[in-house]
Amino acid sequence: MPLLILFILVVTGCYRVVDGPRRDRGNLPTPGVPLHVYLVPSALHIEDKDRMNPVDNATLLWNKRGHLPILAPDGHQVTLGEFNMVAGGAEVTCVNQGTTIAISLQGLIPNGVYSLWIFTFKLPGFHNNFAHLIGNGVLKLTNGAENIFTASSNGSASLSAFMHAQSLSISGSVGDCLFSEYEIHIMAAYHLNNVTHNGTPGNPDSWVTQFFFPFRGN
């Protein structure tokens, strides 16, 4: 199975991007003025012991792909309340010959290992399917750690990325300003076994989507 198709199949699910934040059609953002994007939690890959959607904060979680328990680095099984505790925001800014992305996170799984991914869509964007996906790959961080970061012992993280015009690691490309794309998602994968795989997220049973940042461009 081609790598691009495999990645789409393991990411897709029932979530939908709300209409904001979005720029007016035909107007690119003013250089240097950031767009503030809110974090959206994801229940895409989680289930309870009976393979049902979890509803109670005390419910222990399993990965839908393989029904493996979702464990924290200290070995305890993560509850829905812990999983949904994540909060934060991103500031996306077009600058000279690139786009800066600054992310601040709280409520992560303490000492958890994460990776970040970027998806771009053409008109009409994402509507519970990837028919209009035109690019995806790693979101490279400015600290030289590729797209990988580890939450602190209190579950926080601050990180940044810079995207210039480039080919993405799996498929497609981006220009100097991300707002030239119709729709963009920045997705975070939590790695259950603390192992990352650079250009791909790894086997579907080894990671889950915990949250993402969706926004619209031009």
TAURHU-V83475 format. One record per pair of residues at least 24 apart in sequence whose C-alpha atoms are under 7 Angstrom apart, sorted by the first residue. I is the first residue (numbers start at 1). J is the second residue. If there is no record, write none. Layout:
BEGIN
i->I j->J
i->I j->J
END
This chain:
BEGIN
i->4 j->170
i->4 j->171
i->10 j->204
i->12 j->129
i->13 j->44
i->13 j->128
i->14 j->44
i->14 j->128
i->15 j->128
i->16 j->127
i->16 j->128
i->17 j->214
i->20 j->215
i->20 j->216
i->21 j->215
i->21 j->216
i->22 j->215
i->22 j->216
i->22 j->217
i->23 j->216
i->23 j->217
i->23 j->218
i->24 j->218
i->25 j->218
i->26 j->218
i->27 j->218
i->28 j->179
i->28 j->218
i->31 j->94
i->31 j->95
i->32 j->93
i->32 j->94
i->32 j->95
i->33 j->93
i->34 j->91
i->34 j->92
i->34 j->93
i->35 j->91
i->35 j->92
i->35 j->93
i->36 j->90
i->36 j->91
i->36 j->92
i->37 j->89
i->37 j->90
i->37 j->91
i->37 j->213
i->37 j->215
i->38 j->88
i->38 j->89
i->38 j->90
i->38 j->213
i->39 j->87
i->39 j->88
i->39 j->89
i->39 j->211
i->39 j->212
i->39 j->213
i->40 j->211
i->40 j->212
i->40 j->213
i->41 j->84
i->41 j->210
i->41 j->211
i->41 j->212
i->42 j->209
i->42 j->210
i->42 j->211
i->44 j->209
i->45 j->208
i->45 j->209
i->54 j->80
i->56 j->80
i->57 j->81
i->63 j->205
i->63 j->208
i->65 j->204
i->65 j->205
i->66 j->205
i->68 j->205
i->70 j->192
i->71 j->192
i->72 j->109
i->72 j->112
i->73 j->111
i->73 j->112
i->94 j->177
i->97 j->164
i->97 j->176
i->98 j->162
i->98 j->163
i->98 j->164
i->98 j->165
i->98 j->176
i->98 j->177
i->99 j->162
i->99 j->163
i->99 j->164
i->99 j->176
i->99 j->177
i->99 j->178
i->100 j->161
i->100 j->162
i->100 j->163
i->101 j->160
i->101 j->161
i->101 j->162
i->102 j->159
i->102 j->160
i->102 j->161
i->103 j->158
i->103 j->159
i->103 j->160
i->104 j->157
i->104 j->158
i->104 j->159
i->105 j->156
i->105 j->157
i->105 j->158
i->106 j->155
i->106 j->156
i->106 j->157
i->107 j->155
i->107 j->156
i->108 j->151
i->108 j->155
i->108 j->156
i->109 j->151
i->109 j->155
i->110 j->151
i->110 j->152
i->110 j->153
i->110 j->154
i->110 j->155
i->111 j->150
i->111 j->151
i->111 j->152
i->111 j->153
i->111 j->155
i->112 j->150
i->112 j->151
i->113 j->149
i->113 j->150
i->113 j->151
i->113 j->190
i->113 j->191
i->113 j->194
i->114 j->148
i->114 j->149
i->114 j->150
i->114 j->188
i->114 j->189
i->114 j->190
i->114 j->191
i->115 j->147
i->115 j->148
i->115 j->149
i->115 j->188
i->115 j->189
i->115 j->190
i->116 j->147
i->116 j->148
i->116 j->186
i->116 j->187
i->116 j->188
i->116 j->189
i->117 j->186
i->117 j->187
i->117 j->188
i->118 j->185
i->118 j->186
i->118 j->187
i->119 j->184
i->119 j->185
i->119 j->186
i->120 j->181
i->120 j->183
i->120 j->184
i->120 j->185
i->121 j->181
i->121 j->182
i->121 j->183
i->121 j->184
i->122 j->181
i->122 j->182
i->122 j->183
i->123 j->182
i->125 j->182
i->125 j->183
i->134 j->172
i->135 j->168
i->135 j->171
i->135 j->172
i->135 j->173
i->136 j->168
i->136 j->170
i->136 j->171
i->136 j->172
i->137 j->168
i->137 j->169
i->137 j->170
i->137 j->171
i->138 j->168
i->138 j->169
i->138 j->199
i->169 j->199
i->179 j->217
i->179 j->218
i->180 j->217
i->180 j->218
i->181 j->217
i->181 j->218
i->182 j->216
i->182 j->217
i->182 j->218
i->183 j->215
i->183 j->216
i->183 j->217
i->184 j->214
i->184 j->215
i->184 j->216
i->185 j->212
i->185 j->213
i->185 j->214
i->185 j->215
i->186 j->212
i->186 j->213
i->186 j->214
i->187 j->211
i->187 j->212
i->187 j->213
i->188 j->212
END
